[in-house]
Amino acid sequence: MKNRQTLHLVPILALASLLIKITGSSSPQPVLTGPDMAYLGSKMSFRCRVPESSTPITYKLMKDGGVLMAVDADLHGDQSASFPMKVAAASEGSYHCEATAGGNTGVSNSIRLSVVTPALDTRVTSDPSPPSAYEGSRIVLSCDVKTGSHLSFSWFFNGKEVTSSTSTFFHLTGNKLVMERATAEHAGNYLCMAWSMVQNMRRISSSTEVQVTVKVYVSKPKISFSIFKEGVSYRGNVTCWSPRGSPPVNFSLSLDDKEVGSVTATESLAAWFHVAMVPGLDMGVARCRATTELQELMSEPLTLEVVPVGGDVKVEVEYLYNAESKLVAARLSCQVSRGTFPDITWLLNDSVLHSASHTDSHLQPIPPPFALTDRRRTLVLSKVSPEESGYYRCRARDSYDQSGPWIQSAAELVRVTDRILYCTPPTTSCTETPPKFSRTTVEVLSLAFSCFVFLMLAVGSACLYNRSDQDQAHVHNAPTNSEAFPLSDLTSQSGN
């Protein structure tokens, strides 16, 4: 009986022993560490470790899909397994490790490895190509690479990086730099950089510079002309130009609606044409035409007529004073009755005034005490001192004929003093001493005006008083109705 009970306990004890064995051991909990990004061709490693383990462990590195990549066995304690590899394009994917200890296996976390290809052969392309367009057009620059992944892009304009502070000037999107409405300020040199970052390691590929040209629309052309003597004859030099625009521009000249010349300006916005001229004769009406690939504009008409210098010449003098009535400058104008291209010369006491500066004893340039403006028609005495006093006159002749006769004005006396001048308006007569009556006159006039106002008030008051008395007397002396019109008179009149 006792043996039978013992036999029944054997399987129970075995089952209990098995349960104790199962519950006494647990599956290992491995931890996988390593990069999530790596450059193509670089070396990297994953590490797998089971914390606080005292039994031998076998580690396996697995890739997604159950692909066994490497095995590291019989490691003890807290040792970690290292799985080095050289990164290839096929290395990209998800990795985990499996740790086996005492017949139990645990699975780690997963790491997604991205393979980064550095940028290579970076260049700038444009739309339109080449990058040249008229103002207001859309220009798009693209930063293209031959190979590369996980890239960021940086743009540089004339050596300065395009940042958020300049984003209103440009529009950045992906690998593109967009100029929605190009202006002349967008013209310049551009380059881009394609770069990637892995574990604080940056790899950059830079493009070469590309020049962007923004063409400016040509403004309405202008026309002018001059004349010069060639032997015994005369020739005119007609200038056609535009104040604004981008070359090349074709300029053509028409005379009385017939084209007489055409020039393409490639580096400027001007062209010159020679025509025959005879002073005193109307040589016709000239116009300039400016033509580009998108525009055709005409200038205003200009009559090619040269009037020789003639008639009268006179000098007009104007004195300029400051707020303290002190003379600070004198302006002289030479008035010529007629002449299209007068050559004017100024004389002081019959000596010609030269505008060139001279030097002092220390070889320092000294500017002349006057300035010539308006093609020497105006002489401004900017340095006022008694030395500039004297008789001034101007003379004129045709600028295109240096052998022609001079027409001379009468001499005008210009008196320059360093004292304060007092001028009496509205005339321009001035004296160096103030008028003796100036202050007294004001006081007398003020007193006289006050007396006049007082007198007028007194007379007015008297008139009003007398008028009031007369009105009251008239009321008291006025007849009644019966006195004014007797009843007998009315009766007699009615009877009649």
KOLNUBA-942493 format. One record per residue (C-alpha): residue in one letter; z, y, x. Coordinates in steps of 0.1 Angstrom, whole numbers. Example, Ala and Ser with C-alpha at 12.3 -4.5 7.8 and 13.67 -1.06 7.14 Angstrom:
BEGIN
(atom A, (78, -45, 123))
(atom S, (71, -11, 137))
// end
This chain:
BEGIN
(atom M, (0, 0, 0))
(atom K, (9, 23, 28))
(atom N, (-23, 15, 48))
(atom R, (-43, 22, 17))
(atom Q, (-28, 57, 14))
(atom T, (-36, 63, 50))
(atom L, (-72, 54, 46))
(atom H, (-75, 79, 17))
(atom L, (-62, 107, 39))
(atom V, (-88, 103, 67))
(atom P, (-117, 119, 49))
(atom I, (-94, 147, 36))
(atom L, (-83, 155, 71))
(atom A, (-118, 154, 84))
(atom L, (-130, 178, 57))
(atom A, (-101, 201, 64))
(atom S, (-109, 200, 102))
(atom L, (-145, 209, 93))
(atom L, (-134, 238, 71))
(atom I, (-111, 251, 98))
(atom K, (-139, 249, 124))
(atom I, (-163, 268, 100))
(atom T, (-138, 295, 91))
(atom G, (-126, 299, 126))
(atom S, (-160, 310, 140))
(atom S, (-183, 338, 128))
(atom S, (-219, 349, 135))
(atom P, (-223, 374, 164))
(atom Q, (-232, 410, 155))
(atom P, (-257, 422, 182))
(atom V, (-266, 459, 187))
(atom L, (-301, 469, 199))
(atom T, (-306, 502, 218))
(atom G, (-337, 517, 233))
(atom P, (-362, 545, 229))
(atom D, (-382, 551, 198))
(atom M, (-410, 568, 217))
(atom A, (-426, 560, 250))
(atom Y, (-457, 572, 269))
(atom L, (-486, 548, 272))
(atom G, (-484, 531, 307))
(atom S, (-448, 540, 313))
(atom K, (-419, 516, 318))
(atom M, (-390, 513, 294))
(atom S, (-365, 487, 283))
(atom F, (-345, 475, 252))
(atom R, (-309, 464, 256))
(atom C, (-291, 440, 233))
(atom R, (-253, 435, 233))
(atom V, (-226, 418, 212))
(atom P, (-194, 438, 215))
(atom E, (-161, 419, 223))
(atom S, (-177, 385, 228))
(atom S, (-161, 359, 250))
(atom T, (-185, 330, 246))
(atom P, (-219, 325, 262))
(atom I, (-246, 342, 243))
(atom T, (-284, 338, 242))
(atom Y, (-304, 369, 234))
(atom K, (-339, 370, 221))
(atom L, (-361, 401, 217))
(atom M, (-383, 398, 186))
(atom K, (-411, 420, 173))
(atom D, (-421, 425, 137))
(atom G, (-437, 394, 123))
(atom G, (-413, 371, 142))
(atom V, (-430, 373, 175))
(atom L, (-408, 363, 204))
(atom M, (-410, 389, 232))
(atom A, (-383, 378, 257))
(atom V, (-352, 356, 261))
(atom D, (-320, 363, 281))
(atom A, (-295, 333, 280))
(atom D, (-260, 323, 289))
(atom L, (-245, 358, 292))
(atom H, (-207, 360, 291))
(atom G, (-183, 386, 278))
(atom D, (-195, 421, 272))
(atom Q, (-227, 417, 292))
(atom S, (-258, 431, 276))
(atom A, (-293, 417, 278))
(atom S, (-320, 439, 292))
(atom F, (-357, 435, 281))
(atom P, (-379, 457, 303))
(atom M, (-416, 462, 296))
(atom K, (-446, 483, 305))
(atom V, (-458, 502, 275))
(atom A, (-492, 493, 262))
(atom A, (-511, 503, 231))
(atom A, (-500, 469, 216))
(atom S, (-464, 477, 223))
(atom E, (-461, 499, 192))
(atom G, (-441, 483, 163))
(atom S, (-406, 474, 151))
(atom Y, (-382, 454, 174))
(atom H, (-349, 436, 169))
(atom C, (-328, 411, 188))
(atom E, (-311, 379, 179))
(atom A, (-279, 367, 195))
(atom T, (-268, 331, 194))
(atom A, (-232, 320, 203))
(atom G, (-215, 287, 195))
(atom G, (-244, 276, 173))
(atom N, (-242, 308, 152))
(atom T, (-270, 335, 153))
(atom G, (-268, 372, 144))
(atom V, (-296, 397, 139))
(atom S, (-294, 433, 152))
(atom N, (-307, 466, 139))
(atom S, (-344, 474, 142))
(atom I, (-360, 501, 164))
(atom R, (-395, 514, 156))
(atom L, (-413, 521, 189))
(atom S, (-441, 547, 189))
(atom V, (-466, 547, 218))
(atom V, (-475, 583, 228))
(atom T, (-508, 589, 244))
(atom P, (-509, 620, 266))
(atom A, (-536, 646, 258))
(atom L, (-567, 644, 280))
(atom D, (-598, 666, 283))
(atom T, (-586, 695, 261))
(atom R, (-612, 721, 251))
(atom V, (-617, 749, 226))
(atom T, (-645, 747, 200))
(atom S, (-654, 774, 175))
(atom D, (-670, 781, 142))
(atom P, (-693, 799, 145))
(atom S, (-705, 786, 179))
(atom P, (-706, 805, 202))
(atom P, (-676, 824, 191))
(atom S, (-693, 857, 182))
(atom A, (-694, 873, 148))
(atom Y, (-694, 907, 131))
(atom E, (-662, 924, 121))
(atom G, (-649, 911, 87))
(atom S, (-662, 876, 94))
(atom R, (-642, 844, 96))
(atom I, (-637, 828, 130))
(atom V, (-620, 794, 135))
(atom L, (-610, 781, 169))
(atom S, (-601, 744, 173))
(atom C, (-581, 728, 201))
(atom D, (-598, 694, 205))
(atom V, (-588, 665, 229))
(atom K, (-607, 635, 240))
(atom T, (-576, 613, 237))
(atom G, (-540, 619, 227))
(atom S, (-514, 612, 200))
(atom H, (-482, 628, 186))
(atom L, (-496, 662, 199))
(atom S, (-484, 698, 193))
(atom F, (-506, 728, 201))
(atom S, (-500, 762, 216))
(atom W, (-525, 791, 217))
(atom F, (-528, 820, 241))
(atom F, (-546, 853, 235))
(atom N, (-553, 874, 266))
(atom G, (-526, 855, 285))
(atom K, (-499, 859, 258))
(atom E, (-487, 831, 236))
(atom V, (-495, 834, 199))
(atom T, (-461, 832, 182))
(atom S, (-446, 837, 148))
(atom S, (-444, 874, 155))
(atom T, (-482, 875, 157))
(atom S, (-489, 851, 129))
(atom T, (-499, 879, 106))
(atom F, (-527, 887, 131))
(atom F, (-537, 850, 132))
(atom H, (-533, 820, 110))
(atom L, (-521, 788, 127))
(atom T, (-527, 754, 110))
(atom G, (-526, 721, 129))
(atom N, (-549, 724, 159))
(atom K, (-567, 754, 146))
(atom L, (-564, 792, 151))
(atom V, (-580, 811, 122))
(atom M, (-590, 848, 121))
(atom E, (-597, 853, 84))
(atom R, (-612, 888, 88))
(atom A, (-620, 894, 124))
(atom T, (-616, 929, 138))
(atom A, (-623, 945, 172))
(atom E, (-587, 937, 181))
(atom H, (-594, 900, 179))
(atom A, (-620, 901, 207))
(atom G, (-607, 887, 240))
(atom N, (-600, 855, 259))
(atom Y, (-584, 824, 242))
(atom L, (-571, 791, 255))
(atom C, (-551, 763, 240))
(atom M, (-526, 737, 252))
(atom A, (-522, 702, 237))
(atom W, (-488, 687, 246))
(atom S, (-464, 659, 237))
(atom M, (-427, 655, 242))
(atom V, (-409, 622, 250))
(atom Q, (-372, 622, 260))
(atom N, (-374, 658, 272))
(atom M, (-405, 650, 293))
(atom R, (-434, 671, 283))
(atom R, (-470, 664, 292))
(atom I, (-495, 692, 288))
(atom S, (-533, 694, 289))
(atom S, (-548, 729, 290))
(atom S, (-583, 740, 281))
(atom T, (-604, 766, 299))
(atom E, (-606, 801, 285))
(atom V, (-631, 809, 258))
(atom Q, (-642, 845, 252))
(atom V, (-644, 856, 215))
(atom T, (-667, 885, 208))
(atom V, (-663, 906, 176))
(atom K, (-694, 927, 170))
(atom V, (-690, 962, 155))
(atom Y, (-715, 974, 129))
(atom V, (-736, 1003, 142))
(atom S, (-729, 1037, 127))
(atom K, (-756, 1061, 116))
(atom P, (-775, 1073, 147))
(atom K, (-775, 1109, 158))
(atom I, (-803, 1129, 175))
(atom S, (-803, 1158, 200))
(atom F, (-827, 1171, 226))
(atom S, (-829, 1193, 257))
(atom I, (-858, 1208, 277))
(atom F, (-866, 1209, 313))
(atom K, (-895, 1224, 334))
(atom E, (-918, 1200, 352))
(atom G, (-942, 1219, 374))
(atom V, (-958, 1245, 352))
(atom S, (-953, 1226, 320))
(atom Y, (-922, 1217, 299))
(atom R, (-909, 1184, 287))
(atom G, (-883, 1176, 261))
(atom N, (-856, 1149, 265))
(atom V, (-847, 1135, 231))
(atom T, (-815, 1115, 229))
(atom C, (-808, 1089, 202))
(atom W, (-772, 1074, 201))
(atom S, (-747, 1059, 177))
(atom P, (-710, 1068, 180))
(atom R, (-699, 1032, 171))
(atom G, (-713, 998, 173))
(atom S, (-720, 968, 195))
(atom P, (-751, 964, 217))
(atom P, (-778, 954, 218))
(atom V, (-793, 980, 196))
(atom N, (-830, 989, 193))
(atom F, (-836, 1027, 191))
(atom S, (-870, 1041, 181))
(atom L, (-882, 1077, 179))
(atom S, (-906, 1090, 153))
(atom L, (-923, 1124, 154))
(atom D, (-936, 1136, 120))
(atom D, (-931, 1100, 107))
(atom K, (-951, 1085, 135))
(atom E, (-933, 1062, 160))
(atom V, (-937, 1075, 196))
(atom G, (-913, 1052, 215))
(atom S, (-889, 1023, 213))
(atom V, (-861, 1012, 236))
(atom T, (-835, 983, 233))
(atom A, (-801, 994, 246))
(atom T, (-783, 963, 259))
(atom E, (-753, 978, 276))
(atom S, (-748, 1012, 258))
(atom L, (-754, 1028, 224))
(atom A, (-779, 1054, 236))
(atom A, (-816, 1057, 244))
(atom W, (-837, 1086, 258))
(atom F, (-873, 1096, 251))
(atom H, (-896, 1122, 268))
(atom V, (-919, 1143, 246))
(atom A, (-942, 1173, 254))
(atom M, (-926, 1207, 247))
(atom V, (-939, 1243, 245))
(atom P, (-912, 1270, 242))
(atom G, (-918, 1291, 211))
(atom L, (-938, 1265, 193))
(atom D, (-927, 1240, 166))
(atom M, (-934, 1206, 180))
(atom G, (-926, 1186, 149))
(atom V, (-897, 1168, 131))
(atom A, (-881, 1140, 151))
(atom R, (-859, 1112, 137))
(atom C, (-841, 1082, 153))
(atom R, (-840, 1047, 140))
(atom A, (-813, 1022, 150))
(atom T, (-820, 985, 144))
(atom T, (-798, 954, 149))
(atom E, (-801, 919, 136))
(atom L, (-783, 930, 104))
(atom Q, (-789, 968, 101))
(atom E, (-815, 995, 101))
(atom L, (-803, 1031, 100))
(atom M, (-820, 1065, 103))
(atom S, (-807, 1097, 117))
(atom E, (-810, 1131, 102))
(atom P, (-843, 1150, 109))
(atom L, (-843, 1174, 138))
(atom T, (-870, 1201, 144))
(atom L, (-882, 1202, 180))
(atom E, (-885, 1239, 185))
(atom V, (-872, 1259, 215))
(atom V, (-866, 1296, 209))
(atom P, (-867, 1316, 241))
(atom V, (-837, 1339, 249))
(atom G, (-843, 1374, 237))
(atom G, (-830, 1403, 217))
(atom D, (-796, 1420, 223))
(atom V, (-767, 1407, 243))
(atom K, (-732, 1421, 238))
(atom V, (-696, 1413, 247))
(atom E, (-668, 1411, 221))
(atom V, (-632, 1413, 233))
(atom E, (-601, 1399, 216))
(atom Y, (-565, 1403, 229))
(atom L, (-540, 1376, 223))
(atom Y, (-503, 1384, 220))
(atom N, (-471, 1363, 217))
(atom A, (-443, 1368, 191))
(atom E, (-428, 1396, 213))
(atom S, (-461, 1415, 213))
(atom K, (-467, 1407, 249))
(atom L, (-502, 1402, 261))
(atom V, (-507, 1366, 271))
(atom A, (-545, 1362, 272))
(atom A, (-578, 1379, 265))
(atom R, (-609, 1362, 250))
(atom L, (-644, 1375, 256))
(atom S, (-674, 1362, 237))
(atom C, (-710, 1367, 248))
(atom Q, (-732, 1372, 217))
(atom V, (-769, 1365, 223))
(atom S, (-794, 1375, 195))
(atom R, (-816, 1345, 199))
(atom G, (-822, 1316, 223))
(atom T, (-819, 1278, 219))
(atom F, (-807, 1270, 254))
(atom P, (-792, 1302, 270))
(atom D, (-778, 1301, 305))
(atom I, (-749, 1326, 305))
(atom T, (-732, 1342, 335))
(atom W, (-702, 1365, 335))
(atom L, (-697, 1395, 357))
(atom L, (-666, 1416, 366))
(atom N, (-673, 1450, 380))
(atom D, (-709, 1438, 386))
(atom S, (-697, 1408, 406))
(atom V, (-705, 1373, 394))
(atom L, (-675, 1352, 383))
(atom H, (-674, 1317, 398))
(atom S, (-655, 1290, 380))
(atom A, (-649, 1268, 411))
(atom S, (-613, 1268, 425))
(atom H, (-605, 1279, 461))
(atom T, (-578, 1268, 485))
(atom D, (-549, 1287, 500))
(atom S, (-536, 1287, 536))
(atom H, (-519, 1253, 529))
(atom L, (-552, 1238, 517))
(atom Q, (-538, 1236, 481))
(atom P, (-564, 1241, 454))
(atom I, (-559, 1273, 434))
(atom P, (-576, 1273, 399))
(atom P, (-594, 1305, 389))
(atom P, (-575, 1329, 366))
(atom F, (-600, 1323, 338))
(atom A, (-617, 1295, 318))
(atom L, (-652, 1291, 304))
(atom T, (-658, 1273, 271))
(atom D, (-685, 1267, 246))
(atom R, (-712, 1263, 272))
(atom R, (-699, 1294, 290))
(atom R, (-704, 1316, 259))
(atom T, (-666, 1323, 259))
(atom L, (-646, 1336, 288))
(atom V, (-608, 1332, 285))
(atom L, (-586, 1352, 308))
(atom S, (-557, 1328, 310))
(atom K, (-538, 1347, 338))
(atom V, (-530, 1382, 326))
(atom S, (-522, 1406, 353))
(atom P, (-535, 1441, 363))
(atom E, (-559, 1424, 388))
(atom E, (-580, 1411, 358))
(atom S, (-586, 1446, 345))
(atom G, (-621, 1460, 348))
(atom Y, (-655, 1461, 333))
(atom Y, (-669, 1428, 320))
(atom R, (-704, 1420, 310))
(atom C, (-725, 1389, 304))
(atom R, (-761, 1381, 310))
(atom A, (-784, 1354, 296))
(atom R, (-817, 1337, 304))
(atom D, (-834, 1304, 295))
(atom S, (-815, 1275, 311))
(atom Y, (-848, 1255, 315))
(atom D, (-865, 1283, 335))
(atom Q, (-843, 1295, 365))
(atom S, (-870, 1320, 375))
(atom G, (-869, 1338, 341))
(atom P, (-855, 1373, 337))
(atom W, (-819, 1381, 327))
(atom I, (-809, 1400, 296))
(atom Q, (-777, 1418, 302))
(atom S, (-750, 1432, 279))
(atom A, (-733, 1466, 282))
(atom A, (-700, 1467, 302))
(atom E, (-668, 1463, 282))
(atom L, (-635, 1477, 296))
(atom V, (-607, 1451, 296))
(atom R, (-573, 1465, 303))
(atom V, (-547, 1439, 313))
(atom T, (-511, 1450, 318))
(atom D, (-479, 1431, 324))
(atom R, (-460, 1455, 301))
(atom I, (-453, 1450, 264))
(atom L, (-479, 1466, 242))
(atom Y, (-470, 1480, 208))
(atom C, (-498, 1477, 182))
(atom T, (-501, 1497, 150))
(atom P, (-516, 1477, 121))
(atom P, (-541, 1475, 106))
(atom T, (-559, 1489, 137))
(atom T, (-559, 1471, 171))
(atom S, (-550, 1502, 191))
(atom C, (-520, 1495, 213))
(atom T, (-497, 1515, 235))
(atom E, (-473, 1506, 262))
(atom T, (-444, 1526, 246))
(atom P, (-432, 1522, 211))
(atom P, (-441, 1550, 186))
(atom K, (-413, 1576, 184))
(atom F, (-415, 1577, 146))
(atom S, (-413, 1540, 139))
(atom R, (-376, 1537, 132))
(atom T, (-371, 1572, 118))
(atom T, (-401, 1569, 95))
(atom V, (-386, 1538, 79))
(atom E, (-352, 1555, 73))
(atom V, (-369, 1586, 59))
(atom L, (-391, 1566, 36))
(atom S, (-361, 1546, 24))
(atom L, (-341, 1577, 16))
(atom A, (-370, 1594, -1))
(atom F, (-377, 1563, -22))
(atom S, (-340, 1562, -33))
(atom C, (-340, 1599, -43))
(atom F, (-372, 1594, -62))
(atom V, (-357, 1564, -81))
(atom F, (-326, 1584, -89))
(atom L, (-346, 1614, -101))
(atom M, (-367, 1592, -124))
(atom L, (-336, 1576, -139))
(atom A, (-321, 1611, -146))
(atom V, (-353, 1624, -162))
(atom G, (-357, 1593, -183))
(atom S, (-321, 1596, -195))
(atom A, (-326, 1633, -205))
(atom C, (-358, 1625, -224))
(atom L, (-341, 1597, -243))
(atom Y, (-311, 1620, -252))
(atom N, (-334, 1648, -265))
(atom R, (-354, 1625, -285))
(atom S, (-323, 1612, -302))
(atom D, (-312, 1647, -312))
(atom Q, (-346, 1655, -327))
(atom D, (-345, 1624, -348))
(atom Q, (-311, 1632, -362))
(atom A, (-321, 1668, -371))
(atom H, (-352, 1656, -388))
(atom V, (-331, 1633, -410))
(atom H, (-307, 1661, -421))
(atom N, (-335, 1687, -428))
(atom A, (-358, 1663, -446))
(atom P, (-366, 1674, -484))
(atom T, (-357, 1652, -514))
(atom N, (-385, 1639, -536))
(atom S, (-381, 1667, -561))
(atom E, (-381, 1693, -534))
(atom A, (-411, 1679, -518))
(atom F, (-431, 1675, -550))
(atom P, (-420, 1700, -579))
(atom L, (-422, 1685, -614))
(atom S, (-440, 1716, -626))
(atom D, (-467, 1711, -601))
(atom L, (-472, 1676, -612))
(atom T, (-473, 1686, -648))
(atom S, (-498, 1713, -642))
(atom Q, (-519, 1691, -622))
(atom S, (-519, 1664, -649))
(atom G, (-528, 1689, -675))
(atom N, (-558, 1701, -655))
// end
